[in-house]
Amino acid sequence: MEIKDNTFARQFETMTPEGLIAIEYSFQEKKIFLTKINTPDTFENEALIDALLKNIMEIIIERKFKLMPIHPRVVKFIKKNPEYKELLPPGIRM
C-alpha cells in the first residue's frame, strides 16, 4: 500500500479502487493529532482502514512523534492494537 504524506493538505492519502482515502492530521510540538478519516461514500472495507492505520503508525514511529488519537475510529484501532499504546504521550490512557 502506497501512502502519500500530503503536507500541504495535512493528510495521509492512499488510492483504492473505490477512490481516495485520507486521514487528516495536525501537529503541535512533537505530537501528531489524527483528526478525521475521509472515505468514499460507498467504502466499507474496515480491514483496509486498519492496514492504512498500521502503516501510518510505522511512519509515526519512524519520525519519533507521539500520537494523539482524536477520531473515534483511530481510538478503536489503538484499543485493538495495544502495541501502539507506546506512541501515546504520558498521561493519555485508552
Beta strands, then each sheet from edge to edge (+ up, - down):
strand 1: 4-6
strand 2: 11-16
strand 3: 19-28
strand 4: 31-38
strand 5: 66-69
sheet 1: 1+ 2- 3+ 4- 5-
end
